[in-house]
Amino acid sequence: MADGSDWLADNVAGIAVSAIKEMAMRAASLEDVASLTWGLPSFQTPAYIRTAVKDLLDRDPQSGMYSLPDGLPSLCRAVAAGHEAATGIGVNPDRNVVITAGNMQGLNALFHTLLNPGDEIIVTEPGFASHFQQIRLCRGVPVFWPLDAAEGWRLAPEALPGLITPRTKAIVLVSPSNPTGKIFTETELRRVGEIARQHGVKILLDDPYSQFCYENRDRYFNLASVPELADTLIYLFTFSKAYAMTGWRIGYMILPEAMKKEVLKVHDATLICAPRVSQLAAEAALTGEPVHLKTFETILARRRELICARLDRLPHVFAYRKPEGAYYIFPRIVADHGNAHDFCIDVLEKAHVTLTPGAAFGPSGEHHLRMAYCVADEVIDSAFDRLEKLFGV
């Protein structure tokens, strides 16, 4: 390369740090910033988990050691039991479970396992920016499956067959969705499952947010509960959000036995195993009483009402749909602006408020931005006090 960077791999040169992290890093150089950019819940890891880990660290001499690559057997058994309780589907803890360092690492291992250069992964759009990055890093091609904005970001199964080609390996689904907060319906998801089976395409179901569905709990449907999809679907759960364990980097995947054997090659070569101390925390989370979940959801529901009320005071700047789940809102910018990225930079510099430009989540996200309402109430209020001062009320 003319600039002297001939040492740099093309797949790395072709991507950028996600806009979420870009905005966070820009904000770090400023003082007194109200951040709505990062999906980092304000909650502390629940006490019953912290207490269990402290005890195990004191009395278990192996707590700082490696585990087997697929995870602690006791945790794998707890995962299998929890998955059956949630979905009605029995899985074998030895044959169908891998403990991961969160869903990001789990998906990375899956993409490495599935993709040859030029192979395709279908991703809903707007969708999670890091999914796009990981696919490209694995020399694959993300194929955007636009959500129907006119119908509140509806999943459109009727458009899916037209996106599938001989190079399609998998479809990534997240429900409730990031960044829109949309909960996909059972009818829509079942149809996606049927199409995937017909075409021999895998479904990668990334589940960070299913505990946060608010008044829409009855609308949530876990596609992993469909028996016919046992050989088609890989389910990934992360403890990051529902258990306030973002920094523990721990999750798990449920997958067909034949796939586990292949994924473990990548998992072992890149990670060896998920951190054992984090596995102990995950086991405590699954075997203890999750009394915190209702509290977390109640607080997030209040924050959702707060951010909607504050957005209602700025109708000349933003238009929005109330999110059904997760903890993001994805308003459209109606104020004069060129693009969402420049709008967010301008707001950061003038008002010391961080927002994430919507184009980071795919082409349909342009002229939108993502706000995370998992932060403390006072951060939301501070951010909107500054936005009201910047734009006028």
BALOBA-1460 file (C-alpha; in Angstrom, 3 decimals):
// residues 393
<rec num="1" residu="m" x="0.000" y="0.000" z="0.000"/>
<rec num="2" residu="a" x="1.231" y="3.495" z="-0.866"/>
<rec num="3" residu="d" x="0.829" y="4.726" z="2.708"/>
<rec num="4" residu="g" x="3.193" y="2.092" z="4.034"/>
<rec num="5" residu="s" x="0.478" y="-0.035" z="5.592"/>
<rec num="6" residu="d" x="1.155" y="-3.050" z="3.377"/>
<rec num="7" residu="w" x="1.343" y="-5.094" z="6.595"/>
<rec num="8" residu="l" x="-2.397" y="-4.523" z="7.178"/>
<rec num="9" residu="a" x="-4.925" y="-7.214" z="6.250"/>
<rec num="10" residu="d" x="-7.608" y="-6.070" z="3.828"/>
<rec num="11" residu="n" x="-10.442" y="-7.321" z="6.008"/>
<rec num="12" residu="v" x="-9.187" y="-5.190" z="8.924"/>
<rec num="13" residu="a" x="-8.499" y="-2.142" z="6.768"/>
<rec num="14" residu="g" x="-12.014" y="-2.388" z="5.364"/>
<rec num="15" residu="i" x="-13.818" y="-1.788" z="8.665"/>
<rec num="16" residu="a" x="-13.835" y="0.853" z="11.378"/>
<rec num="17" residu="v" x="-14.333" y="0.785" z="15.116"/>
<rec num="18" residu="s" x="-18.084" y="0.723" z="15.743"/>
<rec num="19" residu="a" x="-19.778" y="4.093" z="15.999"/>
<rec num="20" residu="i" x="-20.903" y="3.174" z="19.509"/>
<rec num="21" residu="k" x="-17.304" y="2.894" z="20.684"/>
<rec num="22" residu="e" x="-16.213" y="5.834" z="18.521"/>
<rec num="23" residu="m" x="-18.667" y="8.123" z="20.271"/>
<rec num="24" residu="a" x="-17.690" y="6.758" z="23.687"/>
<rec num="25" residu="m" x="-14.001" y="7.370" z="22.967"/>
<rec num="26" residu="r" x="-14.657" y="10.876" z="21.663"/>
<rec num="27" residu="a" x="-16.630" y="11.643" z="24.809"/>
<rec num="28" residu="a" x="-13.804" y="10.354" z="27.020"/>
<rec num="29" residu="s" x="-11.679" y="13.356" z="26.066"/>
<rec num="30" residu="l" x="-14.357" y="15.780" z="27.311"/>
<rec num="31" residu="e" x="-15.513" y="16.634" z="30.803"/>
<rec num="32" residu="d" x="-19.045" y="16.232" z="32.140"/>
<rec num="33" residu="v" x="-20.620" y="14.273" z="29.293"/>
<rec num="34" residu="a" x="-24.127" y="12.793" z="29.541"/>
<rec num="35" residu="s" x="-23.868" y="9.548" z="27.602"/>
<rec num="36" residu="l" x="-26.774" y="7.764" z="25.922"/>
<rec num="37" residu="t" x="-24.561" y="5.888" z="23.501"/>
<rec num="38" residu="w" x="-23.450" y="2.651" z="25.137"/>
<rec num="39" residu="g" x="-25.801" y="-0.193" z="26.058"/>
<rec num="40" residu="l" x="-24.186" y="-0.551" z="29.471"/>
<rec num="41" residu="p" x="-26.810" y="-1.110" z="32.193"/>
<rec num="42" residu="s" x="-26.302" y="1.023" z="35.285"/>
<rec num="43" residu="f" x="-27.075" y="-1.877" z="37.618"/>
<rec num="44" residu="q" x="-24.555" y="-3.673" z="39.804"/>
<rec num="45" residu="t" x="-24.172" y="-7.434" z="39.381"/>
<rec num="46" residu="p" x="-26.800" y="-8.873" z="41.776"/>
<rec num="47" residu="a" x="-25.634" y="-9.571" z="45.312"/>
<rec num="48" residu="y" x="-26.425" y="-13.306" z="45.266"/>
<rec num="49" residu="i" x="-24.025" y="-13.750" z="42.334"/>
<rec num="50" residu="r" x="-21.252" y="-11.645" z="43.868"/>
<rec num="51" residu="t" x="-21.575" y="-13.413" z="47.217"/>
<rec num="52" residu="a" x="-21.384" y="-16.862" z="45.627"/>
<rec num="53" residu="v" x="-18.271" y="-15.948" z="43.651"/>
<rec num="54" residu="k" x="-16.519" y="-14.486" z="46.712"/>
<rec num="55" residu="d" x="-17.157" y="-17.716" z="48.578"/>
<rec num="56" residu="l" x="-15.932" y="-19.894" z="45.733"/>
<rec num="57" residu="l" x="-12.787" y="-17.820" z="45.287"/>
<rec num="58" residu="d" x="-11.941" y="-18.431" z="48.941"/>
<rec num="59" residu="r" x="-12.643" y="-22.167" z="49.082"/>
<rec num="60" residu="d" x="-12.163" y="-23.513" z="45.548"/>
<rec num="61" residu="p" x="-8.438" y="-23.864" z="44.720"/>
<rec num="62" residu="q" x="-9.274" y="-24.302" z="41.027"/>
<rec num="63" residu="s" x="-11.323" y="-21.089" z="40.711"/>
<rec num="64" residu="g" x="-8.499" y="-19.320" z="38.872"/>
<rec num="65" residu="m" x="-7.673" y="-22.176" z="36.493"/>
<rec num="66" residu="y" x="-8.743" y="-23.192" z="33.006"/>
<rec num="67" residu="s" x="-11.865" y="-25.234" z="32.485"/>
<rec num="68" residu="l" x="-12.439" y="-27.655" z="29.635"/>
<rec num="69" residu="p" x="-12.919" y="-25.729" z="26.369"/>
<rec num="70" residu="d" x="-16.699" y="-26.144" z="26.315"/>
<rec num="71" residu="g" x="-17.084" y="-25.069" z="29.945"/>
<rec num="72" residu="l" x="-17.496" y="-26.353" z="33.468"/>
<rec num="73" residu="p" x="-19.645" y="-29.518" z="33.419"/>
<rec num="74" residu="s" x="-21.788" y="-28.226" z="36.287"/>
<rec num="75" residu="l" x="-22.467" y="-24.983" z="34.408"/>
<rec num="76" residu="c" x="-23.272" y="-26.868" z="31.205"/>
<rec num="77" residu="r" x="-25.804" y="-28.934" z="33.156"/>
<rec num="78" residu="a" x="-27.342" y="-25.759" z="34.621"/>
<rec num="79" residu="v" x="-27.540" y="-24.244" z="31.141"/>
<rec num="80" residu="a" x="-29.262" y="-27.334" z="29.720"/>
<rec num="81" residu="a" x="-31.761" y="-27.375" z="32.591"/>
<rec num="82" residu="g" x="-32.488" y="-23.663" z="32.227"/>
<rec num="83" residu="h" x="-32.885" y="-23.938" z="28.463"/>
<rec num="84" residu="e" x="-35.378" y="-26.791" z="28.808"/>
<rec num="85" residu="a" x="-37.338" y="-24.879" z="31.432"/>
<rec num="86" residu="a" x="-37.513" y="-21.819" z="29.156"/>
<rec num="87" residu="t" x="-38.181" y="-23.524" z="25.818"/>
<rec num="88" residu="g" x="-39.428" y="-27.039" z="26.525"/>
<rec num="89" residu="i" x="-36.555" y="-28.386" z="24.435"/>
<rec num="90" residu="g" x="-34.215" y="-30.866" z="26.103"/>
<rec num="91" residu="v" x="-30.533" y="-30.634" z="25.173"/>
<rec num="92" residu="n" x="-27.529" y="-32.689" z="26.194"/>
<rec num="93" residu="p" x="-25.082" y="-30.659" z="28.302"/>
<rec num="94" residu="d" x="-22.111" y="-32.588" z="26.892"/>
<rec num="95" residu="r" x="-23.159" y="-32.594" z="23.243"/>
<rec num="96" residu="n" x="-25.089" y="-29.362" z="22.714"/>
<rec num="97" residu="v" x="-23.677" y="-26.694" z="25.051"/>
<rec num="98" residu="v" x="-20.639" y="-24.410" z="24.741"/>
<rec num="99" residu="i" x="-19.868" y="-21.755" z="27.351"/>
<rec num="100" residu="t" x="-18.693" y="-18.564" z="25.645"/>
<rec num="101" residu="a" x="-17.122" y="-15.272" z="26.612"/>
<rec num="102" residu="g" x="-20.419" y="-13.544" z="25.813"/>
<rec num="103" residu="n" x="-22.443" y="-13.598" z="22.620"/>
<rec num="104" residu="m" x="-19.907" y="-11.504" z="20.724"/>
<rec num="105" residu="q" x="-17.277" y="-14.209" z="21.147"/>
<rec num="106" residu="g" x="-19.826" y="-16.947" z="20.507"/>
<rec num="107" residu="l" x="-20.904" y="-15.400" z="17.231"/>
<rec num="108" residu="n" x="-17.287" y="-14.785" z="16.243"/>
<rec num="109" residu="a" x="-16.567" y="-18.503" z="16.684"/>
<rec num="110" residu="l" x="-19.658" y="-19.368" z="14.644"/>
<rec num="111" residu="f" x="-18.779" y="-16.983" z="11.810"/>
<rec num="112" residu="h" x="-15.246" y="-18.431" z="11.646"/>
<rec num="113" residu="t" x="-16.744" y="-21.912" z="11.533"/>
<rec num="114" residu="l" x="-19.352" y="-21.152" z="8.875"/>
<rec num="115" residu="l" x="-17.731" y="-18.724" z="6.463"/>
<rec num="116" residu="n" x="-15.469" y="-19.148" z="3.487"/>
<rec num="117" residu="p" x="-14.363" y="-15.900" z="1.796"/>
<rec num="118" residu="g" x="-17.364" y="-14.379" z="0.028"/>
<rec num="119" residu="d" x="-19.987" y="-16.409" z="1.874"/>
<rec num="120" residu="e" x="-23.039" y="-14.487" z="3.073"/>
<rec num="121" residu="i" x="-24.825" y="-13.936" z="6.356"/>
<rec num="122" residu="i" x="-28.268" y="-12.301" z="6.285"/>
<rec num="123" residu="v" x="-28.716" y="-9.652" z="8.981"/>
<rec num="124" residu="t" x="-31.827" y="-7.658" z="9.824"/>
<rec num="125" residu="e" x="-31.318" y="-3.951" z="9.220"/>
<rec num="126" residu="p" x="-31.202" y="-1.703" z="11.178"/>
<rec num="127" residu="g" x="-29.219" y="-4.211" z="13.210"/>
<rec num="128" residu="f" x="-26.310" y="-4.494" z="15.605"/>
<rec num="129" residu="a" x="-23.227" y="-2.866" z="14.075"/>
<rec num="130" residu="s" x="-20.791" y="-5.364" z="15.567"/>
<rec num="131" residu="h" x="-22.497" y="-8.226" z="13.720"/>
<rec num="132" residu="f" x="-21.637" y="-6.520" z="10.442"/>
<rec num="133" residu="q" x="-18.029" y="-5.994" z="11.550"/>
<rec num="134" residu="q" x="-17.514" y="-9.588" z="12.644"/>
<rec num="135" residu="i" x="-18.874" y="-10.999" z="9.392"/>
<rec num="136" residu="r" x="-16.502" y="-8.785" z="7.397"/>
<rec num="137" residu="l" x="-13.556" y="-9.695" z="9.623"/>
<rec num="138" residu="c" x="-14.284" y="-13.337" z="8.824"/>
<rec num="139" residu="r" x="-14.179" y="-12.366" z="5.120"/>
<rec num="140" residu="g" x="-17.889" y="-12.872" z="4.749"/>
<rec num="141" residu="v" x="-20.534" y="-10.558" z="3.319"/>
<rec num="142" residu="p" x="-23.373" y="-9.159" z="5.455"/>
<rec num="143" residu="v" x="-26.568" y="-9.106" z="3.395"/>
<rec num="144" residu="f" x="-29.024" y="-6.531" z="4.703"/>
<rec num="145" residu="w" x="-32.627" y="-7.592" z="5.282"/>
<rec num="146" residu="p" x="-34.452" y="-4.290" z="5.820"/>
<rec num="147" residu="l" x="-37.078" y="-4.089" z="8.532"/>
<rec num="148" residu="d" x="-40.299" y="-2.363" z="7.483"/>
<rec num="149" residu="a" x="-39.977" y="1.145" z="8.910"/>
<rec num="150" residu="a" x="-43.472" y="2.157" z="7.791"/>
<rec num="151" residu="e" x="-44.895" y="-0.611" z="9.987"/>
<rec num="152" residu="g" x="-42.805" y="0.117" z="13.057"/>
<rec num="153" residu="w" x="-39.722" y="-1.863" z="11.986"/>
<rec num="154" residu="r" x="-41.708" y="-5.024" z="11.245"/>
<rec num="155" residu="l" x="-39.810" y="-8.179" z="10.302"/>
<rec num="156" residu="a" x="-40.658" y="-8.989" z="6.678"/>
<rec num="157" residu="p" x="-40.408" y="-12.771" z="6.061"/>
<rec num="158" residu="e" x="-41.852" y="-12.322" z="2.587"/>
<rec num="159" residu="a" x="-38.617" y="-10.582" z="1.546"/>
<rec num="160" residu="l" x="-36.309" y="-13.278" z="2.905"/>
<rec num="161" residu="p" x="-36.334" y="-15.865" z="0.071"/>
<rec num="162" residu="g" x="-35.163" y="-13.218" z="-2.377"/>
<rec num="163" residu="l" x="-32.050" y="-12.607" z="-0.278"/>
<rec num="164" residu="i" x="-30.960" y="-16.245" z="-0.089"/>
<rec num="165" residu="t" x="-28.304" y="-17.318" z="-2.587"/>
<rec num="166" residu="p" x="-26.083" y="-20.412" z="-2.937"/>
<rec num="167" residu="r" x="-23.548" y="-18.558" z="-0.753"/>
<rec num="168" residu="t" x="-25.942" y="-17.880" z="2.139"/>
<rec num="169" residu="k" x="-24.805" y="-19.651" z="5.314"/>
<rec num="170" residu="a" x="-26.967" y="-18.185" z="8.064"/>
<rec num="171" residu="i" x="-29.489" y="-15.605" z="9.249"/>
<rec num="172" residu="v" x="-28.860" y="-13.568" z="12.413"/>
<rec num="173" residu="l" x="-31.900" y="-12.632" z="14.520"/>
<rec num="174" residu="v" x="-32.167" y="-10.461" z="17.644"/>
<rec num="175" residu="s" x="-35.568" y="-10.025" z="19.316"/>
<rec num="176" residu="p" x="-36.204" y="-7.652" z="21.028"/>
<rec num="177" residu="s" x="-34.122" y="-5.892" z="18.433"/>
<rec num="178" residu="n" x="-31.119" y="-3.630" z="18.802"/>
<rec num="179" residu="p" x="-31.401" y="-0.720" z="17.958"/>
<rec num="180" residu="t" x="-35.155" y="-0.465" z="17.331"/>
<rec num="181" residu="g" x="-36.565" y="-2.267" z="20.382"/>
<rec num="182" residu="k" x="-38.918" y="-4.214" z="18.103"/>
<rec num="183" residu="i" x="-40.239" y="-7.614" z="19.241"/>
<rec num="184" residu="f" x="-40.707" y="-9.896" z="16.239"/>
<rec num="185" residu="t" x="-43.971" y="-11.853" z="16.256"/>
<rec num="186" residu="e" x="-44.328" y="-15.610" z="16.589"/>
<rec num="187" residu="t" x="-45.887" y="-15.819" z="13.127"/>
<rec num="188" residu="e" x="-42.994" y="-13.930" z="11.563"/>
<rec num="189" residu="l" x="-40.353" y="-15.960" z="13.369"/>
<rec num="190" residu="r" x="-41.949" y="-19.312" z="12.594"/>
<rec num="191" residu="r" x="-42.051" y="-18.362" z="8.920"/>
<rec num="192" residu="v" x="-38.349" y="-17.467" z="9.032"/>
<rec num="193" residu="g" x="-37.678" y="-20.886" z="10.538"/>
<rec num="194" residu="e" x="-39.598" y="-22.595" z="7.746"/>
<rec num="195" residu="i" x="-37.704" y="-20.662" z="5.060"/>
<rec num="196" residu="a" x="-34.345" y="-21.399" z="6.676"/>
<rec num="197" residu="r" x="-35.097" y="-25.142" z="6.815"/>
<rec num="198" residu="q" x="-36.248" y="-25.183" z="3.205"/>
<rec num="199" residu="h" x="-33.003" y="-23.591" z="2.044"/>
<rec num="200" residu="g" x="-30.608" y="-25.384" z="4.387"/>
<rec num="201" residu="v" x="-29.599" y="-22.124" z="6.078"/>
<rec num="202" residu="k" x="-28.701" y="-21.826" z="9.761"/>
<rec num="203" residu="i" x="-30.382" y="-19.376" z="12.155"/>
<rec num="204" residu="l" x="-28.169" y="-17.679" z="14.748"/>
<rec num="205" residu="l" x="-30.480" y="-16.422" z="17.484"/>
<rec num="206" residu="d" x="-28.651" y="-13.780" z="19.547"/>
<rec num="207" residu="d" x="-30.532" y="-13.214" z="22.817"/>
<rec num="208" residu="p" x="-29.347" y="-10.365" z="25.068"/>
<rec num="209" residu="y" x="-32.701" y="-8.702" z="25.759"/>
<rec num="210" residu="s" x="-35.538" y="-11.219" z="26.118"/>
<rec num="211" residu="q" x="-35.886" y="-10.440" z="29.829"/>
<rec num="212" residu="f" x="-36.865" y="-6.875" z="28.961"/>
<rec num="213" residu="c" x="-40.239" y="-6.971" z="27.216"/>
<rec num="214" residu="y" x="-42.280" y="-4.802" z="29.628"/>
<rec num="215" residu="e" x="-46.023" y="-4.889" z="28.923"/>
<rec num="216" residu="n" x="-45.283" y="-6.903" z="25.754"/>
<rec num="217" residu="r" x="-44.153" y="-10.046" z="27.601"/>
<rec num="218" residu="d" x="-46.912" y="-12.150" z="26.037"/>
<rec num="219" residu="r" x="-45.750" y="-11.122" z="22.562"/>
<rec num="220" residu="y" x="-42.220" y="-12.459" z="23.004"/>
<rec num="221" residu="f" x="-41.581" y="-15.795" z="21.284"/>
<rec num="222" residu="n" x="-38.368" y="-17.785" z="21.516"/>
<rec num="223" residu="l" x="-37.777" y="-19.496" z="18.182"/>
<rec num="224" residu="a" x="-35.501" y="-21.975" z="19.971"/>
<rec num="225" residu="s" x="-38.688" y="-23.563" z="21.359"/>
<rec num="226" residu="v" x="-39.601" y="-25.033" z="17.938"/>
<rec num="227" residu="p" x="-38.531" y="-28.725" z="17.901"/>
<rec num="228" residu="e" x="-38.290" y="-28.876" z="14.118"/>
<rec num="229" residu="l" x="-35.466" y="-26.331" z="14.182"/>
<rec num="230" residu="a" x="-33.138" y="-28.381" z="16.406"/>
<rec num="231" residu="d" x="-30.665" y="-28.933" z="13.554"/>
<rec num="232" residu="t" x="-31.141" y="-25.478" z="12.042"/>
<rec num="233" residu="l" x="-30.978" y="-23.037" z="14.943"/>
<rec num="234" residu="i" x="-28.109" y="-22.018" z="17.230"/>
<rec num="235" residu="y" x="-29.285" y="-20.158" z="20.336"/>
<rec num="236" residu="l" x="-26.926" y="-17.746" z="22.080"/>
<rec num="237" residu="f" x="-27.604" y="-16.227" z="25.483"/>
<rec num="238" residu="t" x="-25.490" y="-13.636" z="27.265"/>
<rec num="239" residu="f" x="-25.572" y="-12.808" z="30.964"/>
<rec num="240" residu="s" x="-24.411" y="-9.254" z="30.196"/>
<rec num="241" residu="k" x="-27.725" y="-7.440" z="30.227"/>
<rec num="242" residu="a" x="-30.251" y="-9.420" z="32.270"/>
<rec num="243" residu="y" x="-27.714" y="-10.162" z="35.010"/>
<rec num="244" residu="a" x="-25.720" y="-6.887" z="34.775"/>
<rec num="245" residu="m" x="-22.572" y="-8.877" z="33.969"/>
<rec num="246" residu="t" x="-21.194" y="-6.976" z="30.967"/>
<rec num="247" residu="g" x="-17.648" y="-7.011" z="32.332"/>
<rec num="248" residu="w" x="-17.710" y="-10.691" z="33.256"/>
<rec num="249" residu="r" x="-17.848" y="-11.599" z="29.522"/>
<rec num="250" residu="i" x="-19.894" y="-14.766" z="29.835"/>
<rec num="251" residu="g" x="-22.647" y="-16.490" z="27.864"/>
<rec num="252" residu="y" x="-23.497" y="-19.787" z="26.234"/>
<rec num="253" residu="m" x="-24.675" y="-21.319" z="23.012"/>
<rec num="254" residu="i" x="-26.994" y="-24.262" z="22.343"/>
<rec num="255" residu="l" x="-26.145" y="-25.938" z="19.049"/>
<rec num="256" residu="p" x="-26.345" y="-29.252" z="17.168"/>
<rec num="257" residu="e" x="-23.760" y="-31.837" z="18.209"/>
<rec num="258" residu="a" x="-22.072" y="-31.919" z="14.791"/>
<rec num="259" residu="m" x="-21.631" y="-28.145" z="14.875"/>
<rec num="260" residu="k" x="-20.282" y="-28.160" z="18.429"/>
<rec num="261" residu="k" x="-17.372" y="-30.356" z="17.365"/>
<rec num="262" residu="e" x="-16.391" y="-27.845" z="14.686"/>
<rec num="263" residu="v" x="-17.029" y="-24.672" z="16.688"/>
<rec num="264" residu="l" x="-14.861" y="-25.994" z="19.525"/>
<rec num="265" residu="k" x="-11.854" y="-25.965" z="17.164"/>
<rec num="266" residu="v" x="-12.196" y="-22.199" z="16.779"/>
<rec num="267" residu="h" x="-13.240" y="-21.599" z="20.375"/>
<rec num="268" residu="d" x="-10.222" y="-23.480" z="21.745"/>
<rec num="269" residu="a" x="-7.754" y="-21.921" z="19.304"/>
<rec num="270" residu="t" x="-8.820" y="-18.361" z="20.091"/>
<rec num="271" residu="l" x="-9.922" y="-18.470" z="23.739"/>
<rec num="272" residu="i" x="-9.103" y="-21.880" z="25.301"/>
<rec num="273" residu="c" x="-12.147" y="-21.418" z="27.532"/>
<rec num="274" residu="a" x="-14.382" y="-18.726" z="28.978"/>
<rec num="275" residu="p" x="-12.895" y="-17.265" z="32.199"/>
<rec num="276" residu="r" x="-13.491" y="-19.775" z="34.963"/>
<rec num="277" residu="v" x="-14.412" y="-17.132" z="37.547"/>
<rec num="278" residu="s" x="-17.058" y="-15.838" z="35.156"/>
<rec num="279" residu="q" x="-18.362" y="-19.361" z="34.663"/>
<rec num="280" residu="l" x="-18.738" y="-19.650" z="38.434"/>
<rec num="281" residu="a" x="-20.722" y="-16.413" z="38.391"/>
<rec num="282" residu="a" x="-22.921" y="-17.683" z="35.560"/>
<rec num="283" residu="e" x="-23.634" y="-20.899" z="37.449"/>
<rec num="284" residu="a" x="-24.597" y="-18.877" z="40.508"/>
<rec num="285" residu="a" x="-26.875" y="-16.771" z="38.303"/>
<rec num="286" residu="l" x="-28.669" y="-19.821" z="36.900"/>
<rec num="287" residu="t" x="-28.981" y="-21.822" z="40.108"/>
<rec num="288" residu="g" x="-29.896" y="-18.905" z="42.399"/>
<rec num="289" residu="e" x="-33.218" y="-17.103" z="42.596"/>
<rec num="290" residu="p" x="-33.175" y="-14.252" z="40.025"/>
<rec num="291" residu="v" x="-35.128" y="-11.849" z="42.228"/>
<rec num="292" residu="h" x="-33.457" y="-8.899" z="40.527"/>
<rec num="293" residu="l" x="-35.061" y="-9.446" z="37.124"/>
<rec num="294" residu="k" x="-38.407" y="-7.880" z="37.974"/>
<rec num="295" residu="t" x="-36.652" y="-4.923" z="39.615"/>
<rec num="296" residu="f" x="-34.410" y="-4.390" z="36.587"/>
<rec num="297" residu="e" x="-37.378" y="-4.490" z="34.208"/>
<rec num="298" residu="t" x="-39.455" y="-2.156" z="36.387"/>
<rec num="299" residu="i" x="-36.664" y="0.412" z="36.514"/>
<rec num="300" residu="l" x="-36.050" y="0.163" z="32.774"/>
<rec num="301" residu="a" x="-39.782" y="0.545" z="32.098"/>
<rec num="302" residu="r" x="-39.730" y="3.762" z="34.133"/>
<rec num="303" residu="r" x="-36.707" y="5.000" z="32.215"/>
<rec num="304" residu="r" x="-38.423" y="4.174" z="28.929"/>
<rec num="305" residu="e" x="-41.363" y="6.367" z="29.985"/>
<rec num="306" residu="l" x="-38.937" y="9.095" z="31.024"/>
<rec num="307" residu="i" x="-37.016" y="9.183" z="27.752"/>
<rec num="308" residu="c" x="-40.255" y="9.141" z="25.737"/>
<rec num="309" residu="a" x="-41.605" y="12.043" z="27.802"/>
<rec num="310" residu="r" x="-38.413" y="13.991" z="27.227"/>
<rec num="311" residu="l" x="-38.502" y="13.254" z="23.480"/>
<rec num="312" residu="d" x="-42.098" y="14.500" z="23.400"/>
<rec num="313" residu="r" x="-40.744" y="17.916" z="24.411"/>
<rec num="314" residu="l" x="-38.552" y="18.021" z="21.277"/>
<rec num="315" residu="p" x="-40.939" y="17.170" z="18.409"/>
<rec num="316" residu="h" x="-39.153" y="19.690" z="16.193"/>
<rec num="317" residu="v" x="-35.932" y="17.683" z="16.590"/>
<rec num="318" residu="f" x="-36.953" y="14.020" z="16.884"/>
<rec num="319" residu="a" x="-39.791" y="11.697" z="15.874"/>
<rec num="320" residu="y" x="-39.925" y="8.258" z="17.449"/>
<rec num="321" residu="r" x="-41.798" y="5.014" z="18.005"/>
<rec num="322" residu="k" x="-41.998" y="3.688" z="21.540"/>
<rec num="323" residu="p" x="-39.757" y="0.611" z="21.800"/>
<rec num="324" residu="e" x="-41.457" y="-2.668" z="22.658"/>
<rec num="325" residu="g" x="-38.459" y="-4.248" z="24.375"/>
<rec num="326" residu="a" x="-34.691" y="-4.090" z="25.032"/>
<rec num="327" residu="y" x="-33.500" y="-0.685" z="26.279"/>
<rec num="328" residu="y" x="-32.901" y="1.453" z="23.210"/>
<rec num="329" residu="i" x="-34.967" y="3.998" z="21.348"/>
<rec num="330" residu="f" x="-34.276" y="4.848" z="17.692"/>
<rec num="331" residu="p" x="-35.699" y="8.280" z="16.879"/>
<rec num="332" residu="r" x="-35.618" y="9.893" z="13.466"/>
<rec num="333" residu="i" x="-33.945" y="13.289" z="13.217"/>
<rec num="334" residu="v" x="-36.463" y="15.810" z="11.873"/>
<rec num="335" residu="a" x="-34.351" y="18.898" z="12.578"/>
<rec num="336" residu="d" x="-32.240" y="20.264" z="9.752"/>
<rec num="337" residu="h" x="-29.090" y="18.160" z="9.390"/>
<rec num="338" residu="g" x="-26.808" y="16.650" z="6.790"/>
<rec num="339" residu="n" x="-26.284" y="13.172" z="8.170"/>
<rec num="340" residu="a" x="-26.655" y="11.434" z="11.499"/>
<rec num="341" residu="h" x="-22.923" y="11.138" z="12.166"/>
<rec num="342" residu="d" x="-22.263" y="14.855" z="11.819"/>
<rec num="343" residu="f" x="-25.397" y="15.603" z="13.837"/>
<rec num="344" residu="c" x="-24.113" y="13.450" z="16.718"/>
<rec num="345" residu="i" x="-20.640" y="15.000" z="16.601"/>
<rec num="346" residu="d" x="-22.188" y="18.462" z="16.664"/>
<rec num="347" residu="v" x="-24.366" y="17.576" z="19.667"/>
<rec num="348" residu="l" x="-21.383" y="16.109" z="21.490"/>
<rec num="349" residu="e" x="-19.218" y="19.169" z="20.925"/>
<rec num="350" residu="k" x="-21.892" y="21.757" z="21.699"/>
<rec num="351" residu="a" x="-23.950" y="20.059" z="24.421"/>
<rec num="352" residu="h" x="-21.668" y="17.300" z="25.780"/>
<rec num="353" residu="v" x="-24.290" y="14.628" z="25.050"/>
<rec num="354" residu="t" x="-23.316" y="11.394" z="23.321"/>
<rec num="355" residu="l" x="-25.727" y="9.763" z="20.891"/>
<rec num="356" residu="t" x="-25.040" y="6.997" z="18.369"/>
<rec num="357" residu="p" x="-25.585" y="7.777" z="14.668"/>
<rec num="358" residu="g" x="-28.140" y="5.447" z="13.153"/>
<rec num="359" residu="a" x="-26.200" y="4.761" z="9.958"/>
<rec num="360" residu="a" x="-23.894" y="2.566" z="12.044"/>
<rec num="361" residu="f" x="-26.793" y="0.089" z="12.226"/>
<rec num="362" residu="g" x="-27.244" y="-0.127" z="8.457"/>
<rec num="363" residu="p" x="-28.427" y="2.027" z="5.536"/>
<rec num="364" residu="s" x="-31.989" y="2.340" z="6.860"/>
<rec num="365" residu="g" x="-30.585" y="3.882" z="10.030"/>
<rec num="366" residu="e" x="-29.370" y="7.041" z="8.341"/>
<rec num="367" residu="h" x="-31.199" y="10.132" z="9.647"/>
<rec num="368" residu="h" x="-31.878" y="8.229" z="12.874"/>
<rec num="369" residu="l" x="-29.898" y="7.844" z="16.061"/>
<rec num="370" residu="r" x="-29.840" y="5.389" z="18.928"/>
<rec num="371" residu="m" x="-30.332" y="6.418" z="22.539"/>
<rec num="372" residu="a" x="-29.758" y="3.918" z="25.365"/>
<rec num="373" residu="y" x="-32.067" y="4.321" z="28.348"/>
<rec num="374" residu="c" x="-30.318" y="1.737" z="30.524"/>
<rec num="375" residu="v" x="-28.451" y="4.600" z="32.184"/>
<rec num="376" residu="a" x="-29.478" y="6.310" z="35.412"/>
<rec num="377" residu="d" x="-32.536" y="8.578" z="35.383"/>
<rec num="378" residu="e" x="-30.418" y="11.621" z="36.165"/>
<rec num="379" residu="v" x="-28.229" y="10.940" z="33.113"/>
<rec num="380" residu="i" x="-31.315" y="10.874" z="30.879"/>
<rec num="381" residu="d" x="-32.591" y="14.100" z="32.423"/>
<rec num="382" residu="s" x="-29.201" y="15.780" z="32.174"/>
<rec num="383" residu="a" x="-28.842" y="14.798" z="28.523"/>
<rec num="384" residu="f" x="-32.266" y="16.145" z="27.624"/>
<rec num="385" residu="d" x="-31.843" y="19.323" z="29.648"/>
<rec num="386" residu="r" x="-28.819" y="19.998" z="27.462"/>
<rec num="387" residu="l" x="-30.606" y="19.010" z="24.257"/>
<rec num="388" residu="e" x="-33.484" y="21.341" z="25.111"/>
<rec num="389" residu="k" x="-31.029" y="24.162" z="25.726"/>
<rec num="390" residu="l" x="-29.270" y="23.424" z="22.418"/>
<rec num="391" residu="f" x="-32.405" y="23.138" z="20.289"/>
<rec num="392" residu="g" x="-34.909" y="25.181" z="22.280"/>
<rec num="393" residu="v" x="-38.276" y="23.941" z="23.553"/>
